[in-house]
Amino acid sequence: MTTADDIQVHVCGTHAGWHDIPPQAFPNHLDIATAGPAQTQQYVELGYLLVVVE
């Protein structure tokens, strides 16, 4: 069982910017990562497993 407080959700700020979506357009509970790939790499370095869905 989990609650919303257990899961952190990130939005790639670079990708959002390409679509003219400012950080303020997202709900406060989302973390706006400067660069999604860098955020993902940080999780991999912490020991998380990267799962690629095709």
ZADO-1210 file (C-alpha; in nm, 4 decimals, padded with zeros to 6 digits):
<atoms>
<atom x="00.0000" y="00.0000" z="00.0000" code="MET" pos="1"/>
<atom x="00.1219" y="00.3487" z="-00.0732" code="THR" pos="2"/>
<atom x="00.0093" y="00.7068" z="-00.0380" code="THR" pos="3"/>
<atom x="00.0662" y="01.0078" z="-00.2603" code="ALA" pos="4"/>
<atom x="00.3385" y="01.1249" z="-00.0200" code="ASP" pos="5"/>
<atom x="00.5488" y="00.8169" z="-00.0983" code="ASP" pos="6"/>
<atom x="00.5960" y="00.8825" z="-00.4681" code="ILE" pos="7"/>
<atom x="00.7898" y="01.1773" z="-00.6064" code="GLN" pos="8"/>
<atom x="00.6997" y="01.2817" z="-00.9607" code="VAL" pos="9"/>
<atom x="00.9314" y="01.4884" z="-01.1797" code="HIS" pos="10"/>
<atom x="00.8634" y="01.6906" z="-01.4926" code="VAL" pos="11"/>
<atom x="01.1442" y="01.7666" z="-01.7390" code="CYS" pos="12"/>
<atom x="01.1669" y="02.1451" z="-01.7433" code="GLY" pos="13"/>
<atom x="01.3574" y="02.1424" z="-02.0714" code="THR" pos="14"/>
<atom x="01.0899" y="01.9385" z="-02.2495" code="HIS" pos="15"/>
<atom x="00.8138" y="02.1540" z="-02.1017" code="ALA" pos="16"/>
<atom x="00.9986" y="02.4645" z="-02.2215" code="GLY" pos="17"/>
<atom x="01.0120" y="02.3276" z="-02.5771" code="TRP" pos="18"/>
<atom x="00.6312" y="02.3277" z="-02.5640" code="HIS" pos="19"/>
<atom x="00.6120" y="02.6756" z="-02.4054" code="ASP" pos="20"/>
<atom x="00.4830" y="02.5389" z="-02.0752" code="ILE" pos="21"/>
<atom x="00.6243" y="02.7393" z="-01.7822" code="PRO" pos="22"/>
<atom x="00.7095" y="02.5687" z="-01.4517" code="PRO" pos="23"/>
<atom x="00.4241" y="02.7616" z="-01.2860" code="GLN" pos="24"/>
<atom x="00.1729" y="02.5712" z="-01.5033" code="ALA" pos="25"/>
<atom x="00.2366" y="02.2478" z="-01.3122" code="PHE" pos="26"/>
<atom x="00.0843" y="02.1582" z="-00.9740" code="PRO" pos="27"/>
<atom x="00.3017" y="02.2338" z="-00.6715" code="ASN" pos="28"/>
<atom x="00.3432" y="01.8661" z="-00.5801" code="HIS" pos="29"/>
<atom x="00.5457" y="01.8018" z="-00.8993" code="LEU" pos="30"/>
<atom x="00.9205" y="01.8567" z="-00.9016" code="ASP" pos="31"/>
<atom x="01.0384" y="02.0445" z="-01.2108" code="ILE" pos="32"/>
<atom x="01.3731" y="01.8869" z="-01.3001" code="ALA" pos="33"/>
<atom x="01.6042" y="02.1115" z="-01.4988" code="THR" pos="34"/>
<atom x="01.6839" y="01.8189" z="-01.7287" code="ALA" pos="35"/>
<atom x="01.4943" y="01.4894" z="-01.7168" code="GLY" pos="36"/>
<atom x="01.7860" y="01.2726" z="-01.8343" code="PRO" pos="37"/>
<atom x="02.0124" y="01.4155" z="-01.5629" code="ALA" pos="38"/>
<atom x="01.7427" y="01.3504" z="-01.3000" code="GLN" pos="39"/>
<atom x="01.7084" y="00.9930" z="-01.4247" code="THR" pos="40"/>
<atom x="02.0863" y="00.9418" z="-01.4084" code="GLN" pos="41"/>
<atom x="02.0889" y="01.0620" z="-01.0475" code="GLN" pos="42"/>
<atom x="01.8347" y="00.7920" z="-00.9577" code="TYR" pos="43"/>
<atom x="02.0414" y="00.5271" z="-01.1393" code="VAL" pos="44"/>
<atom x="02.3482" y="00.6380" z="-00.9428" code="GLU" pos="45"/>
<atom x="02.1470" y="00.5951" z="-00.6231" code="LEU" pos="46"/>
<atom x="02.0822" y="00.2325" z="-00.7186" code="GLY" pos="47"/>
<atom x="01.7427" y="00.2550" z="-00.8845" code="TYR" pos="48"/>
<atom x="01.6836" y="00.0378" z="-01.1903" code="LEU" pos="49"/>
<atom x="01.6027" y="00.2124" z="-01.5182" code="LEU" pos="50"/>
<atom x="01.3140" y="00.0421" z="-01.6963" code="VAL" pos="51"/>
<atom x="01.2723" y="00.1368" z="-02.0610" code="VAL" pos="52"/>
<atom x="00.9207" y="00.0826" z="-02.1977" code="VAL" pos="53"/>
<atom x="00.8879" y="00.0594" z="-02.5730" code="GLU" pos="54"/>
</atoms>
